[in-house]
């Protein structure tokens, strides 16, 4: 998947202190779920947080990070989860 960032996503990464390495980890280890309007939300579930902690203990602090990916592969926004992600 060719990933590129929108200007909004770049601004949110800077504002929220989310490094590009966290985005790479999300894309490698994250679980995706359908979101609205054809987008996907990518996040770490419990199993993937444990796998990430084994692979890179320093990145474990970013376990509550998520990103929204458009259908064309563009990262629309990134953030820190404060609520559960509803599963359908």
The 8 nearest C-alpha neighbors of each residue, nearest first, counted from 0:
[[1, 2, 72, 71, 73, 26, 3, 70],
 [2, 0, 72, 3, 73, 71, 74, 4],
 [3, 1, 72, 73, 0, 74, 4, 71],
 [2, 4, 73, 74, 1, 5, 72, 75],
 [5, 3, 74, 73, 8, 9, 6, 75],
 [4, 6, 8, 7, 75, 74, 9, 73],
 [5, 7, 9, 8, 10, 4, 75, 11],
 [8, 6, 10, 5, 9, 11, 76, 75],
 [7, 9, 76, 11, 5, 75, 10, 6],
 [10, 8, 12, 6, 11, 7, 4, 13],
 [9, 11, 7, 13, 8, 12, 14, 6],
 [10, 12, 14, 8, 13, 9, 15, 7],
 [13, 11, 17, 9, 15, 10, 14, 16],
 [12, 14, 10, 16, 11, 15, 9, 17],
 [15, 13, 11, 12, 16, 10, 17, 9],
 [16, 14, 12, 13, 17, 11, 78, 79],
 [17, 15, 13, 14, 12, 18, 11, 78],
 [16, 18, 12, 15, 21, 13, 19, 78],
 [19, 17, 20, 21, 16, 12, 22, 13],
 [18, 20, 22, 21, 23, 17, 12, 24],
 [21, 19, 23, 18, 22, 24, 17, 58],
 [22, 20, 24, 19, 23, 18, 25, 17],
 [21, 23, 25, 19, 20, 24, 26, 18],
 [22, 24, 20, 26, 21, 25, 27, 19],
 [25, 23, 21, 27, 22, 26, 28, 20],
 [26, 24, 29, 22, 28, 23, 27, 21],
 [25, 27, 23, 24, 29, 28, 22, 41],
 [28, 26, 24, 25, 29, 23, 22, 30],
 [29, 27, 25, 24, 26, 47, 30, 51],
 [30, 28, 25, 43, 42, 26, 41, 27],
 [29, 31, 42, 41, 43, 44, 32, 28],
 [32, 30, 41, 40, 39, 42, 29, 33],
 [31, 33, 40, 39, 34, 41, 30, 86],
 [34, 32, 39, 40, 38, 35, 31, 37],
 [33, 35, 39, 38, 40, 32, 37, 36],
 [34, 36, 37, 38, 33, 39, 40, 69],
 [35, 37, 38, 34, 69, 39, 33, 70],
 [36, 38, 35, 70, 34, 39, 69, 33],
 [39, 37, 69, 34, 70, 36, 68, 35],
 [40, 38, 33, 34, 68, 32, 67, 31],
 [39, 41, 67, 32, 31, 66, 34, 33],
 [40, 42, 31, 66, 30, 65, 29, 67],
 [43, 41, 65, 29, 30, 44, 64, 25],
 [42, 44, 29, 47, 48, 30, 62, 45],
 [43, 45, 47, 46, 48, 42, 30, 29],
 [44, 46, 48, 47, 49, 43, 50, 62],
 [47, 45, 49, 48, 44, 50, 43, 51],
 [46, 48, 50, 49, 44, 45, 43, 51],
 [47, 49, 51, 45, 50, 46, 43, 62],
 [50, 48, 52, 47, 46, 51, 53, 45],
 [51, 49, 47, 53, 48, 52, 54, 46],
 [50, 52, 54, 48, 53, 49, 55, 47],
 [53, 51, 56, 49, 59, 55, 50, 54],
 [54, 52, 50, 51, 55, 56, 49, 48],
 [53, 55, 51, 52, 50, 56, 58, 49],
 [54, 56, 52, 57, 58, 53, 51, 59],
 [55, 57, 52, 59, 58, 53, 54, 51],
 [58, 56, 55, 59, 60, 52, 61, 54],
 [57, 59, 60, 56, 55, 61, 52, 21],
 [60, 58, 52, 61, 56, 62, 57, 51],
 [61, 59, 58, 62, 57, 63, 56, 52],
 [60, 62, 59, 64, 63, 58, 21, 17],
 [61, 63, 59, 60, 64, 48, 43, 58],
 [64, 62, 80, 79, 61, 65, 43, 42],
 [63, 65, 79, 61, 62, 78, 80, 42],
 [66, 64, 42, 78, 41, 77, 79, 80],
 [65, 67, 77, 41, 76, 40, 78, 68],
 [66, 68, 40, 76, 75, 39, 74, 41],
 [69, 67, 74, 39, 73, 38, 75, 72],
 [70, 68, 38, 73, 72, 71, 74, 75],
 [69, 71, 72, 38, 37, 68, 73, 39],
 [70, 72, 69, 73, 68, 1, 2, 0],
 [73, 71, 2, 69, 70, 68, 1, 0],
 [72, 74, 3, 69, 2, 68, 4, 71],
 [75, 73, 68, 4, 76, 67, 3, 5],
 [76, 74, 8, 67, 68, 5, 73, 69],
 [75, 77, 8, 67, 66, 74, 7, 11],
 [78, 76, 66, 65, 8, 11, 12, 67],
 [77, 79, 65, 64, 66, 80, 15, 76],
 [78, 80, 64, 63, 65, 81, 77, 15],
 [79, 81, 63, 82, 64, 78, 65, 83],
 [80, 82, 79, 83, 63, 84, 78, 64],
 [83, 81, 80, 84, 85, 79, 63, 65],
 [82, 84, 85, 81, 80, 86, 63, 44],
 [83, 85, 86, 82, 80, 42, 32, 40],
 [86, 84, 83, 87, 82, 32, 34, 33],
 [87, 85, 84, 32, 33, 83, 34, 31],
 [86, 85, 33, 32, 84, 34, 35, 31]]
